[in-house]
Amino acid sequence: MATILIVEDNPDIQALLKDVLTPEYDLQQVTDGSQALPLLRDSQVDLVILDLMLPGVSGESILTTLRRSAATPVLVLTAIQDKAHIAAVLEAGANDYLTKPFDIDELIARVHVQLRTIETALSVAGLRLDPQTYALTSDGQPVALPKKEFELLTVLMQHPHQVFQKAALYQQVWQEPYLNAENTLNVHLSHLRNKLSTPQHSYITAVWGIGVRLL
């Protein structure tokens, strides 16, 4: 079940959103901007519904802070209708924008669209990978990968714990025969290990005499 964080100081709108989005989604609801930041830092949130005019910390500040470390979809829900302001918020990283008063069916449709986008993402032991956008996070922190490393990791994350022979893994990613390519593959795997390894996880493991696996 997807988790939605609703950051909205109007209790009537909070109650309405709870009514229409429960029980399809797991909701977290706060009324103060400063309450949102710890949740975004410490919890797995799949979508943020964000008002802009908030006590504590403004919606714009929350969006800016979030975009420094995460690509979590953000649906802005606000009474501000100024087109220049809307454009600025979208440029700052909001994924969608809906003005109050809003149509419930339209809101639900926009929520579905944003969550459908992340349904293709792969999640394994703190890693979250979106093959559509080439975005990777490790424990919520973005990790930049070149294309081939990303494609290698995609294959491994699609089949965690499965042992891949190196020849089969190379041919699947490079789409060419595995001839004198062991060094190329080993270099890419080594780079992946160095970028992903944490005290909790080594992620990519060599299986002696057979190949490699994720976890």
MDTraj code that builds the backbone (N, CA, C; nanometers):
import mdtraj as md
import numpy as np

residues = "MET ALA THR ILE LEU ILE VAL GLU ASP ASN PRO ASP ILE GLN ALA LEU LEU LYS ASP VAL LEU THR PRO GLU TYR ASP LEU GLN GLN VAL THR ASP GLY SER GLN ALA LEU PRO LEU LEU ARG ASP SER GLN VAL ASP LEU VAL ILE LEU ASP LEU MET LEU PRO GLY VAL SER GLY GLU SER ILE LEU THR THR LEU ARG ARG SER ALA ALA THR PRO VAL LEU VAL LEU THR ALA ILE GLN ASP LYS ALA HIS ILE ALA ALA VAL LEU GLU ALA GLY ALA ASN ASP TYR LEU THR LYS PRO PHE ASP ILE ASP GLU LEU ILE ALA ARG VAL HIS VAL GLN LEU ARG THR ILE GLU THR ALA LEU SER VAL ALA GLY LEU ARG LEU ASP PRO GLN THR TYR ALA LEU THR SER ASP GLY GLN PRO VAL ALA LEU PRO LYS LYS GLU PHE GLU LEU LEU THR VAL LEU MET GLN HIS PRO HIS GLN VAL PHE GLN LYS ALA ALA LEU TYR GLN GLN VAL TRP GLN GLU PRO TYR LEU ASN ALA GLU ASN THR LEU ASN VAL HIS LEU SER HIS LEU ARG ASN LYS LEU SER THR PRO GLN HIS SER TYR ILE THR ALA VAL TRP GLY ILE GLY VAL ARG LEU LEU".split()
xyz = np.array([
    [0.0842, -0.1197, 0.0000],
    [0.0000, 0.0000, 0.0000],
    [0.0879, 0.1250, 0.0000],
    [0.0597, 0.2182, -0.0914],
    [0.1364, 0.3415, -0.1008],
    [0.1083, 0.4316, 0.0188],
    [0.2117, 0.5039, 0.0607],
    [0.1995, 0.5986, 0.1719],
    [0.1967, 0.7410, 0.1184],
    [0.0950, 0.8174, 0.1584],
    [0.0811, 0.9565, 0.1171],
    [0.0942, 1.0457, 0.2397],
    [0.1818, 1.1437, 0.2308],
    [0.1931, 1.2460, 0.3352],
    [0.1136, 1.3683, 0.2915],
    [0.0157, 1.4089, 0.3733],
    [-0.0666, 1.5267, 0.3450],
    [-0.0222, 1.6385, 0.4379],
    [0.0240, 1.7471, 0.3789],
    [0.0696, 1.8630, 0.4560],
    [-0.0296, 1.9758, 0.4277],
    [-0.1226, 1.9959, 0.5189],
    [-0.2352, 2.0871, 0.4967],
    [-0.2846, 2.1403, 0.6313],
    [-0.2958, 2.2736, 0.6445],
    [-0.3352, 2.3296, 0.7738],
    [-0.4860, 2.3501, 0.7881],
    [-0.5625, 2.3261, 0.6827],
    [-0.7077, 2.3410, 0.6903],
    [-0.7689, 2.2084, 0.7375],
    [-0.8301, 2.2056, 0.8573],
    [-0.8818, 2.0783, 0.9096],
    [-0.9935, 2.0189, 0.8245],
    [-1.0737, 2.1039, 0.7604],
    [-1.1814, 2.0525, 0.6757],
    [-1.1248, 1.9790, 0.5541],
    [-1.0201, 2.0362, 0.4940],
    [-0.9584, 1.9704, 0.3784],
    [-0.8870, 1.8429, 0.4229],
    [-0.8221, 1.8475, 0.5388],
    [-0.7586, 1.7273, 0.5918],
    [-0.8616, 1.6147, 0.6073],
    [-0.9775, 1.6488, 0.6646],
    [-1.0812, 1.5484, 0.6861],
    [-1.1345, 1.4950, 0.5533],
    [-1.1510, 1.5844, 0.4563],
    [-1.2007, 1.5436, 0.3250],
    [-1.1024, 1.4484, 0.2571],
    [-0.9740, 1.4834, 0.2597],
    [-0.8727, 1.3987, 0.1966],
    [-0.8639, 1.2626, 0.2658],
    [-0.8760, 1.2616, 0.3972],
    [-0.8751, 1.1350, 0.4698],
    [-0.9926, 1.0483, 0.4278],
    [-1.1074, 1.1106, 0.4092],
    [-1.2285, 1.0377, 0.3734],
    [-1.2172, 0.9748, 0.2347],
    [-1.1600, 1.0485, 0.1376],
    [-1.1600, 0.9988, -0.0004],
    [-1.0393, 0.9110, -0.0325],
    [-0.9314, 0.9215, 0.0467],
    [-0.8098, 0.8462, 0.0154],
    [-0.7909, 0.7225, 0.1027],
    [-0.8680, 0.7118, 0.2105],
    [-0.8656, 0.5932, 0.2953],
    [-0.9809, 0.5019, 0.2526],
    [-0.9641, 0.3712, 0.2449],
    [-0.8482, 0.2907, 0.2887],
    [-0.7531, 0.2518, 0.1764],
    [-0.7654, 0.3122, 0.0586],
    [-0.6791, 0.2725, -0.0531],
    [-0.5324, 0.3030, -0.0263],
    [-0.5063, 0.4088, 0.0523],
    [-0.3692, 0.4499, 0.0799],
    [-0.3456, 0.4611, 0.2298],
    [-0.2203, 0.4464, 0.2671],
    [-0.1787, 0.4718, 0.4052],
    [-0.1461, 0.6200, 0.4161],
    [-0.2177, 0.6921, 0.5020],
    [-0.2035, 0.8377, 0.5103],
    [-0.1249, 0.8785, 0.6343],
    [-0.0375, 0.9777, 0.6160],
    [0.0229, 1.0515, 0.7260],
    [-0.0192, 1.1966, 0.7071],
    [-0.0689, 1.2601, 0.8115],
    [-0.1251, 1.3944, 0.7988],
    [-0.0646, 1.4871, 0.9025],
    [-0.0170, 1.6028, 0.8556],
    [0.0354, 1.7063, 0.9453],
    [-0.0220, 1.8407, 0.9029],
    [-0.0299, 1.9330, 0.9979],
    [-0.0888, 2.0643, 0.9713],
    [0.0125, 2.1766, 0.9756],
    [0.1359, 2.1463, 1.0073],
    [0.2418, 2.2462, 1.0204],
    [0.3591, 2.2055, 0.9332],
    [0.4145, 2.3006, 0.8592],
    [0.5234, 2.2679, 0.7695],
    [0.6438, 2.2068, 0.8394],
    [0.6722, 2.2508, 0.9616],
    [0.7881, 2.1986, 1.0336],
    [0.7693, 2.0531, 1.0729],
    [0.6443, 2.0069, 1.0813],
    [0.6189, 1.8665, 1.1134],
    [0.6464, 1.7749, 0.9945],
    [0.6419, 1.8303, 0.8755],
    [0.6587, 1.7483, 0.7555],
    [0.8034, 1.7052, 0.7343],
    [0.8984, 1.7923, 0.7658],
    [1.0379, 1.7644, 0.7325],
    [1.0928, 1.6386, 0.8010],
    [1.0676, 1.6174, 0.9317],
    [1.1164, 1.4922, 0.9920],
    [1.0539, 1.3676, 0.9300],
    [0.9269, 1.3744, 0.8919],
    [0.8615, 1.2590, 0.8289],
    [0.9237, 1.2281, 0.6933],
    [0.9530, 1.3324, 0.6182],
    [1.0142, 1.3116, 0.4870],
    [1.1559, 1.2578, 0.5001],
    [1.2213, 1.2927, 0.6076],
    [1.3583, 1.2457, 0.6296],
    [1.3624, 1.1026, 0.6803],
    [1.2673, 1.0662, 0.7674],
    [1.2780, 0.9396, 0.8402],
    [1.1803, 0.8320, 0.7934],
    [1.0837, 0.8657, 0.7090],
    [0.9822, 0.7691, 0.6680],
    [0.9873, 0.7460, 0.5179],
    [0.9319, 0.6310, 0.4751],
    [0.9182, 0.6015, 0.3331],
    [0.7848, 0.6571, 0.2852],
    [0.7895, 0.7694, 0.2140],
    [0.6695, 0.8355, 0.1632],
    [0.6691, 0.8230, 0.0116],
    [0.5548, 0.7811, -0.0459],
    [0.5456, 0.7606, -0.1899],
    [0.4905, 0.8817, -0.2643],
    [0.4165, 0.9683, -0.1937],
    [0.3593, 1.0877, -0.2544],
    [0.3346, 1.1909, -0.1452],
    [0.3601, 1.3177, -0.1779],
    [0.3303, 1.4282, -0.0869],
    [0.2221, 1.5154, -0.1493],
    [0.1133, 1.5375, -0.0758],
    [0.0131, 1.6374, -0.1140],
    [0.0434, 1.7598, -0.0295],
    [0.0811, 1.8695, -0.0920],
    [0.1454, 1.9805, -0.0218],
    [0.0739, 2.1129, -0.0435],
    [0.0266, 2.1713, 0.0660],
    [-0.0205, 2.3096, 0.0635],
    [0.1024, 2.4004, 0.0644],
    [0.0862, 2.5231, 0.0180],
    [0.1990, 2.6167, 0.0157],
    [0.1975, 2.7131, 0.1335],
    [0.0814, 2.7635, 0.1674],
    [0.0702, 2.8615, 0.2756],
    [0.0483, 2.7883, 0.4070],
    [0.1589, 2.7582, 0.4752],
    [0.1563, 2.6761, 0.5960],
    [0.2196, 2.7497, 0.7130],
    [0.1766, 2.7214, 0.8350],
    [0.2496, 2.7716, 0.9517],
    [0.3802, 2.6944, 0.9679],
    [0.4753, 2.7553, 1.0336],
    [0.6031, 2.6884, 1.0606],
    [0.7005, 2.7015, 0.9461],
    [0.6847, 2.6182, 0.8445],
    [0.7709, 2.6187, 0.7258],
    [0.6810, 2.6191, 0.6035],
    [0.7098, 2.7052, 0.5079],
    [0.6245, 2.7157, 0.3897],
    [0.6366, 2.5923, 0.3018],
    [0.5336, 2.5703, 0.2195],
    [0.5376, 2.4603, 0.1257],
    [0.6534, 2.4719, 0.0283],
    [0.6846, 2.5922, -0.0145],
    [0.7971, 2.6117, -0.1057],
    [0.9286, 2.5668, -0.0423],
    [0.9466, 2.5967, 0.0869],
    [1.0692, 2.5556, 0.1568],
    [1.0756, 2.4040, 0.1719],
    [0.9610, 2.3422, 0.2008],
    [0.9565, 2.1964, 0.2113],
    [0.9958, 2.1334, 0.0782],
    [0.9416, 2.1863, -0.0310],
    [0.9728, 2.1336, -0.1636],
    [1.1214, 2.1469, -0.1940],
    [1.1780, 2.2629, -0.1646],
    [1.3210, 2.2854, -0.1902],
    [1.4067, 2.1885, -0.1102],
    [1.3740, 2.1703, 0.0167],
    [1.4500, 2.0791, 0.1023],
    [1.4380, 1.9355, 0.0528],
    [1.3173, 1.8942, 0.0164],
    [1.2956, 1.7581, -0.0314],
    [1.3757, 1.7295, -0.1572],
    [1.3785, 1.8248, -0.2495],
    [1.4448, 1.8019, -0.3776],
    [1.5974, 1.7973, -0.3660],
    [1.6514, 1.8337, -0.2529],
    [1.7956, 1.8203, -0.2344],
    [1.8376, 1.6754, -0.2187],
    [1.7423, 1.5881, -0.1803],
    [1.7805, 1.4508, -0.1488],
    [1.6879, 1.3439, -0.2041],
    [1.5708, 1.3803, -0.2573],
    [1.4759, 1.2769, -0.2973],
    [1.3924, 1.3215, -0.4166],
    [1.3428, 1.2215, -0.4909],
    [1.2577, 1.2488, -0.6073],
    [1.1126, 1.2120, -0.5796],
    [1.0727, 1.2084, -0.4528],
    [0.9357, 1.1744, -0.4158],
    [0.8365, 1.2647, -0.4888],
    [0.7334, 1.2084, -0.5554],
    [0.6361, 1.2936, -0.6254],
    [0.5651, 1.3887, -0.5303],
    [0.5434, 1.5118, -0.5757],
    [0.4765, 1.6148, -0.4964],
    [0.3599, 1.6719, -0.5770],
    [0.2397, 1.6624, -0.5211],
    [0.1205, 1.7250, -0.5773],
    [0.0880, 1.8463, -0.4918],
    [0.1062, 1.9649, -0.5470],
    [0.0768, 2.0880, -0.4740],
    [-0.0735, 2.1138, -0.4785],
    [-0.1297, 2.1445, -0.3616],
    [-0.2729, 2.1705, -0.3483],
    [-0.2874, 2.3022, -0.2725],
    [-0.3254, 2.4100, -0.3428],
    [-0.3209, 2.5424, -0.2812],
    [-0.4247, 2.6351, -0.3419],
    [-0.4560, 2.7403, -0.2667],
    [-0.5493, 2.8421, -0.3155],
    [-0.4816, 2.9431, -0.4065],
    [-0.3484, 2.9427, -0.4111],
    [-0.2754, 3.0376, -0.4954],
    [-0.2986, 3.0021, -0.6424],
    [-0.3454, 3.0966, -0.7202],
    [-0.3765, 3.0713, -0.8609],
    [-0.2930, 3.1555, -0.9573],
    [-0.1971, 3.2289, -0.9043],
    [-0.1110, 3.3115, -0.9881],
    [-0.0256, 3.2221, -1.0790],
    [-0.0333, 3.2435, -1.2100],
    [0.0343, 3.1558, -1.3056],
    [0.1858, 3.1595, -1.2902],
    [0.2397, 3.2770, -1.2586],
    [0.3843, 3.2867, -1.2403],
    [0.4281, 3.2060, -1.1179],
    [0.3467, 3.2098, -1.0150],
    [0.3781, 3.1331, -0.8940],
    [0.3704, 2.9833, -0.9224],
    [0.2686, 2.9426, -0.9963],
    [0.2544, 2.8020, -1.0344],
    [0.3771, 2.7561, -1.1127],
    [0.4185, 2.8376, -1.2081],
    [0.5349, 2.8022, -1.2901],
    [0.6604, 2.7888, -1.2041],
    [0.6761, 2.8796, -1.1059],
    [0.7943, 2.8763, -1.0201],
    [0.7966, 2.7499, -0.9341],
    [0.6803, 2.7097, -0.8845],
    [0.6738, 2.5892, -0.8014],
    [0.7024, 2.4638, -0.8850],
    [0.6508, 2.4597, -1.0054],
    [0.6802, 2.3465, -1.0940],
    [0.8282, 2.3426, -1.1301],
    [0.8872, 2.4587, -1.1549],
    [1.0305, 2.4646, -1.1848],
    [1.1123, 2.4186, -1.0649],
    [1.0604, 2.4417, -0.9437],
    [1.1323, 2.4031, -0.8222],
    [1.1240, 2.2538, -0.7944],
    [1.0403, 2.1820, -0.8707],
    [1.0388, 2.0375, -0.8569],
    [0.9057, 1.9740, -0.8261],
    [0.7975, 2.0527, -0.8169],
    [0.6657, 1.9922, -0.7979],
    [0.6281, 1.9129, -0.9225],
    [0.5603, 1.8012, -0.9035],
    [0.5205, 1.7170, -1.0162],
    [0.3857, 1.7558, -1.0743],
    [0.2989, 1.8149, -0.9913],
    [0.1657, 1.8530, -1.0373],
    [0.1138, 1.9629, -0.9452],
    [0.0065, 2.0286, -0.9891],
    [-0.0441, 2.1468, -0.9188],
    [-0.1947, 2.1511, -0.9360],
    [-0.2673, 2.1590, -0.8244],
    [-0.4132, 2.1655, -0.8270],
    [-0.4577, 2.2784, -0.7354],
    [-0.5426, 2.3658, -0.7872],
    [-0.5844, 2.4823, -0.7091],
    [-0.7167, 2.4561, -0.6374],
    [-0.7312, 2.5191, -0.5213],
    [-0.8545, 2.5134, -0.4422],
    [-0.9503, 2.6221, -0.4919],
    [-1.0811, 2.5962, -0.4906],
    [-1.1456, 2.4682, -0.4599],
    [-1.1215, 2.3675, -0.5713],
    [-1.1159, 2.2418, -0.5373],
    [-1.0806, 2.1389, -0.6349],
    [-1.1911, 2.0347, -0.6452],
    [-1.1921, 1.9654, -0.7562],
    [-1.2864, 1.8567, -0.7801],
    [-1.2273, 1.7268, -0.7248],
    [-1.3049, 1.6558, -0.6461],
    [-1.2550, 1.5347, -0.5808],
    [-1.2098, 1.4308, -0.6828],
    [-1.2896, 1.4097, -0.7865],
    [-1.2540, 1.3098, -0.8870],
    [-1.1236, 1.3468, -0.9572],
    [-1.1044, 1.4769, -0.9817],
    [-0.9795, 1.5194, -1.0450],
    [-0.8616, 1.4966, -0.9520],
    [-0.8785, 1.5263, -0.8235],
    [-0.7718, 1.5019, -0.7271],
    [-0.7339, 1.3543, -0.7245],
    [-0.8329, 1.2668, -0.7150],
    [-0.8057, 1.1234, -0.7091],
    [-0.7342, 1.0779, -0.8361],
    [-0.7763, 1.1294, -0.9511],
    [-0.7116, 1.0925, -1.0771],
    [-0.5655, 1.1360, -1.0785],
    [-0.5385, 1.2558, -1.0275],
    [-0.3995, 1.3049, -1.0262],
    [-0.3132, 1.2249, -0.9286],
    [-0.3717, 1.1863, -0.8165],
    [-0.2998, 1.1009, -0.7226],
    [-0.2657, 0.9684, -0.7896],
    [-0.3623, 0.9098, -0.8598],
    [-0.3385, 0.7825, -0.9289],
    [-0.2260, 0.7956, -1.0320],
    [-0.2261, 0.9065, -1.1048],
    [-0.1233, 0.9274, -1.2070],
    [0.0152, 0.9311, -1.1432],
    [0.0298, 1.0063, -1.0347],
    [0.1608, 1.0183, -0.9704],
    [0.2067, 0.8852, -0.9123],
    [0.1157, 0.8105, -0.8525],
    [0.1544, 0.6830, -0.7936],
    [0.1756, 0.5761, -0.9002],
    [0.1052, 0.5854, -1.0122],
    [0.1274, 0.4914, -1.1222],
    [0.2691, 0.5063, -1.1764],
    [0.3196, 0.6274, -1.1749],
    [0.4537, 0.6543, -1.2258],
    [0.5586, 0.5794, -1.1455],
    [0.5350, 0.5656, -1.0138],
    [0.6379, 0.5012, -0.9312],
    [0.6157, 0.3513, -0.9164],
    [0.5057, 0.2987, -0.9724],
    [0.4797, 0.1560, -0.9568],
    [0.5843, 0.0698, -1.0250],
    [0.6518, 0.1244, -1.1259],
    [0.7546, 0.0480, -1.1955],
    [0.8872, 0.0492, -1.1213],
    [0.8969, 0.1286, -1.0154],
    [1.0220, 0.1366, -0.9410],
    [1.0511, 0.0040, -0.8710],
    [1.1789, -0.0254, -0.8564],
    [1.2241, -0.1468, -0.7890],
    [1.2792, -0.1080, -0.6523],
    [1.2452, -0.1824, -0.5502],
    [1.2928, -0.1548, -0.4150],
    [1.3489, -0.2820, -0.3543],
    [1.4756, -0.2750, -0.3127],
    [1.5420, -0.3893, -0.2493],
    [1.6345, -0.3371, -0.1404],
    [1.6028, -0.3704, -0.0154],
    [1.6942, -0.3448, 0.0981],
    [1.7507, -0.2035, 0.1009],
    [1.6638, -0.1045, 0.0895],
    [1.7084, 0.0344, 0.0972],
    [1.7411, 0.0983, -0.0361],
    [1.7541, 0.0159, -0.1410],
    [1.7753, 0.0693, -0.2751],
    [1.6398, 0.0895, -0.3427],
    [1.6246, 0.2011, -0.4132],
    [1.5020, 0.2266, -0.4893],
    [1.5428, 0.2784, -0.6268],
    [1.5022, 0.2070, -0.7297],
    [1.5467, 0.2352, -0.8661],
    [1.4259, 0.2526, -0.9564],
    [1.4257, 0.3593, -1.0354],
    [1.3181, 0.3841, -1.1318],
    [1.3747, 0.3705, -1.2721],
    [1.3447, 0.2612, -1.3410],
    [1.4001, 0.2405, -1.4753],
    [1.3540, 0.3442, -1.5763],
    [1.2400, 0.4095, -1.5509],
    [1.1894, 0.5073, -1.6470],
    [1.2668, 0.6391, -1.6421],
    [1.3097, 0.6784, -1.5236],
    [1.3763, 0.8089, -1.5078],
    [1.5254, 0.7975, -1.4796],
    [1.5771, 0.6732, -1.4706],
    [1.7181, 0.6509, -1.4366],
    [1.7535, 0.7153, -1.3030],
    [1.6595, 0.7087, -1.2076],
    [1.6832, 0.7633, -1.0745],
    [1.7083, 0.6489, -0.9768],
    [1.8118, 0.6626, -0.8950],
    [1.8447, 0.5635, -0.7940],
    [1.8669, 0.6334, -0.6615],
    [1.8076, 0.5777, -0.5545],
    [1.8354, 0.6280, -0.4201],
    [1.8766, 0.5107, -0.3326],
    [1.9633, 0.5384, -0.2374],
    [2.0062, 0.4412, -0.1384],
    [1.9750, 0.4986, -0.0013],
    [1.8816, 0.4360, 0.0693],
    [1.8320, 0.4890, 0.1971],
    [1.7878, 0.6343, 0.1827],
    [1.7225, 0.6637, 0.0699],
    [1.6676, 0.7961, 0.0459],
    [1.7634, 0.8964, -0.0152],
    [1.8908, 0.8608, -0.0269],
    [1.9906, 0.9520, -0.0822],
    [2.0163, 0.9201, -0.2291],
    [2.0174, 1.0221, -0.3158],
    [2.0384, 0.9950, -0.4587],
    [2.1778, 0.9421, -0.4880],
    [2.1852, 0.8484, -0.5813],
    [2.3123, 0.7912, -0.6260],
    [2.3184, 0.8048, -0.7777],
    [2.4204, 0.8706, -0.8271],
    [2.4355, 0.8899, -0.9712],
    [2.5112, 0.7721, -1.0315],
    [2.4544, 0.7151, -1.1388],
    [2.5183, 0.6037, -1.2075],
    [2.5203, 0.6303, -1.3570],
    [2.6300, 0.5934, -1.4249],
    [2.6270, 0.5963, -1.5714],
    [2.5333, 0.4885, -1.6237],
    [2.5002, 0.4957, -1.7515],
    [2.3935, 0.4142, -1.8084],
    [2.4175, 0.2641, -1.7910],
    [2.5362, 0.2152, -1.8207],
    [2.5605, 0.0714, -1.8144],
    [2.5539, 0.0193, -1.6706],
    [2.6066, 0.0967, -1.5750],
    [2.5961, 0.0546, -1.4353],
    [2.4498, 0.0510, -1.3927],
    [2.3716, 0.1483, -1.4385],
    [2.2297, 0.1514, -1.4055],
    [2.1590, 0.0290, -1.4637],
    [2.1915, -0.0049, -1.5887],
    [2.1282, -0.1199, -1.6521],
    [2.1684, -0.2510, -1.5833],
    [2.2938, -0.2607, -1.5415],
    [2.3378, -0.3781, -1.4666],
    [2.2598, -0.3921, -1.3367],
    [2.2490, -0.2828, -1.2644],
    [2.1788, -0.2866, -1.1366],
    [2.0306, -0.3176, -1.1562],
    [1.9722, -0.2685, -1.2651],
    [1.8312, -0.2976, -1.2927],
    [1.8088, -0.4474, -1.3059],
    [1.8944, -0.5136, -1.3814],
    [1.8808, -0.6585, -1.3982],
    [1.8951, -0.7297, -1.2639],
    [1.9936, -0.6899, -1.1854],
    [2.0161, -0.7554, -1.0560],
    [1.9010, -0.7305, -0.9593],
    [1.8446, -0.6088, -0.9602],
    [1.7347, -0.5773, -0.8691],
    [1.6043, -0.6420, -0.9121],
    [1.5903, -0.6718, -1.0390],
    [1.4712, -0.7427, -1.0852],
    [1.4686, -0.8864, -1.0353],
    [1.5881, -0.9381, -0.9995],
    [1.5975, -1.0778, -0.9544],
    [1.6911, -1.0861, -0.8335],
    [1.6529, -1.0260, -0.7204],
    [1.7412, -1.0319, -0.6028],
    [1.7645, -1.1759, -0.5583],
    [1.8879, -1.2019, -0.5156],
    [1.9327, -1.3333, -0.4662],
    [1.9578, -1.4347, -0.5784],
    [1.9180, -1.4031, -0.7014],
    [1.9467, -1.4952, -0.8116],
    [2.0931, -1.4807, -0.8540],
    [2.1596, -1.5935, -0.8732],
    [2.2995, -1.5919, -0.9169],
    [2.3028, -1.5862, -1.0694],
    [2.3730, -1.4856, -1.1215],
    [2.3877, -1.4688, -1.2660],
    [2.5279, -1.5112, -1.3077],
    [2.5378, -1.5971, -1.4077],
    [2.6671, -1.6201, -1.4701],
    [2.7111, -1.4905, -1.5384],
    [2.8384, -1.4623, -1.5327],
    [2.8867, -1.3350, -1.5855],
    [2.8581, -1.3213, -1.7346],
    [2.8734, -1.4294, -1.8093],
    [2.8475, -1.4225, -1.9533],
    [2.7020, -1.3860, -1.9805],
    [2.6096, -1.4485, -1.9062],
    [2.4676, -1.4200, -1.9274],
    [2.4335, -1.2773, -1.8881],
    [2.4925, -1.2298, -1.7787],
    [2.4665, -1.0934, -1.7335],
    [2.5196, -0.9925, -1.8350],
    [2.6396, -1.0156, -1.8844],
    [2.6978, -0.9252, -1.9836],
    [2.6129, -0.9208, -2.1107],
    [2.5746, -1.0374, -2.1606],
    [2.4983, -1.0428, -2.2851],
    [2.3618, -0.9754, -2.2702],
    [2.3021, -0.9851, -2.1508],
    [2.1719, -0.9230, -2.1299],
    [2.1819, -0.7712, -2.1290],
    [2.2897, -0.7183, -2.0737],
    [2.3047, -0.5723, -2.0625],
    [2.3659, -0.5127, -2.1881],
    [2.4723, -0.5740, -2.2384],
    [2.5425, -0.5157, -2.3533],
    [2.4838, -0.5605, -2.4875],
    [2.4031, -0.6650, -2.4854],
    [2.3409, -0.7167, -2.6078],
    [2.4451, -0.7522, -2.7133],
    [2.5519, -0.8193, -2.6690],
    [2.6560, -0.8655, -2.7602],
    [2.7247, -0.9860, -2.6972],
    [2.7963, -1.0669, -2.7755],
    [2.8606, -1.1865, -2.7208],
    [2.9646, -1.1520, -2.6136],
    [2.9806, -1.2441, -2.5198],
    [3.0746, -1.2268, -2.4083],
    [3.2131, -1.2760, -2.4506],
    [3.2796, -1.1991, -2.5361],
    [3.4110, -1.2342, -2.5878],
    [3.5128, -1.1326, -2.5381],
    [3.6069, -1.1798, -2.4555],
    [3.7091, -1.0913, -2.3990],
    [3.6481, -0.9718, -2.3257],
    [3.5316, -0.9950, -2.2620],
    [3.4607, -0.8842, -2.1970],
    [3.4602, -0.8945, -2.0450],
    [3.5319, -0.9940, -1.9904],
    [3.5276, -1.0135, -1.8457],
    [3.5783, -0.8902, -1.7710],
    [3.6850, -0.8292, -1.8203],
    [3.7395, -0.7123, -1.7527],
    [3.6400, -0.5957, -1.7536],
    [3.5723, -0.5770, -1.8674],
    [3.4711, -0.4697, -1.8765],
    [3.3619, -0.4892, -1.7727],
    [3.3113, -0.6113, -1.7636],
    [3.2042, -0.6393, -1.6674],
    [3.2548, -0.6233, -1.5244],
    [3.3728, -0.6744, -1.4955],
    [3.4265, -0.6651, -1.3595],
    [3.4467, -0.5203, -1.3154],
    [3.4902, -0.4365, -1.4077],
    [3.5101, -0.2955, -1.3741],
    [3.3770, -0.2294, -1.3388],
    [3.2743, -0.2555, -1.4183],
    [3.1427, -0.1978, -1.3903],
    [3.0857, -0.2496, -1.2578],
    [3.1016, -0.3778, -1.2306],
    [3.0538, -0.4343, -1.1046],
    [3.1303, -0.3773, -0.9860],
    [3.2606, -0.3575, -1.0027],
    [3.3411, -0.2988, -0.8955],
    [3.2966, -0.1561, -0.8635],
    [3.2677, -0.0791, -0.9684],
    [3.2194, 0.0578, -0.9466],
    [3.0857, 0.0572, -0.8731],
    [2.9986, -0.0361, -0.9117],
    [2.8690, -0.0466, -0.8445],
    [2.8872, -0.0815, -0.6964],
    [2.9735, -0.1774, -0.6667],
    [2.9972, -0.2152, -0.5276],
    [3.0439, -0.0949, -0.4461],
    [3.1378, -0.0207, -0.5007],
    [3.1934, 0.0940, -0.4278],
    [3.0882, 0.2017, -0.4022],
    [2.9980, 0.2218, -0.4967],
    [2.8970, 0.3265, -0.4818],
    [2.7828, 0.2862, -0.3893],
    [2.7551, 0.1552, -0.3804],
    [2.6371, 0.1095, -0.3076],
    [2.6672, 0.0561, -0.1689],
    [2.7882, 0.0090, -0.1443],
    [2.8174, -0.0590, -0.0188],
    [2.7990, 0.0329, 0.1005],
    [2.7351, -0.0201, 0.2049],
    [2.7140, 0.0501, 0.3315],
    [2.7540, -0.0447, 0.4437],
    [2.7631, 0.0057, 0.5678],
    [2.7915, -0.0859, 0.6798],
    [2.6868, -0.1962, 0.6942],
    [2.5636, -0.1702, 0.6452],
    [2.4560, -0.2680, 0.6581],
    [2.4509, -0.3663, 0.5413],
    [2.4903, -0.3218, 0.4219],
    [2.4737, -0.4046, 0.3023],
    [2.5962, -0.3946, 0.2114],
    [2.6367, -0.5101, 0.1578],
    [2.7380, -0.5082, 0.0521],
    [2.6713, -0.5153, -0.0840],
    [2.5436, -0.5561, -0.0878],
    [2.4591, -0.5610, -0.2067],
    [2.5082, -0.6612, -0.3111],
    [2.6166, -0.6307, -0.3818],
    [2.6593, -0.7180, -0.4909],
    [2.7641, -0.8159, -0.4390],
    [2.7322, -0.9453, -0.4515],
    [2.8170, -1.0490, -0.3944],
    [2.8679, -1.1415, -0.5052],
    [2.9964, -1.1708, -0.5017],
    [3.0539, -1.2667, -0.5961],
    [3.0301, -1.4093, -0.5441],
    [2.9822, -1.4960, -0.6313],
    [2.9642, -1.6375, -0.5977],
    [3.0754, -1.7149, -0.6683],
    [3.1717, -1.7602, -0.5931],
    [3.2958, -1.8138, -0.6491],
    [3.2680, -1.9256, -0.7498],
    [3.3245, -1.9070, -0.8684],
    [3.3147, -2.0080, -0.9729],
    [3.1842, -2.0068, -1.0492],
    [3.0900, -1.9202, -1.0106],
    [2.9607, -1.9178, -1.0800],
    [2.9312, -1.7802, -1.1389],
    [2.9251, -1.6762, -1.0554],
    [2.8919, -1.5445, -1.1059],
    [2.8681, -1.4455, -0.9932],
    [2.7631, -1.3648, -1.0036],
    [2.7343, -1.2623, -0.9041],
    [2.5845, -1.2610, -0.8761],
    [2.5502, -1.2027, -0.7597],
    [2.4099, -1.1857, -0.7242],
    [2.3947, -1.0592, -0.6425],
    [2.2712, -1.0111, -0.6338],
    [2.2387, -0.8986, -0.5478],
    [2.1920, -0.9529, -0.4140],
    [2.2657, -0.9151, -0.3078],
    [2.2405, -0.9614, -0.1711],
    [2.2687, -1.1105, -0.1553],
])
top = md.Topology()
chain = top.add_chain()
for i, resn in enumerate(residues, 1):
    res = top.add_residue(resn, chain, resSeq=i)
    for name in ("N", "CA", "C"):
        top.add_atom(name, md.element.get_by_symbol(name[0]), res)
traj = md.Trajectory(xyz[None], top)
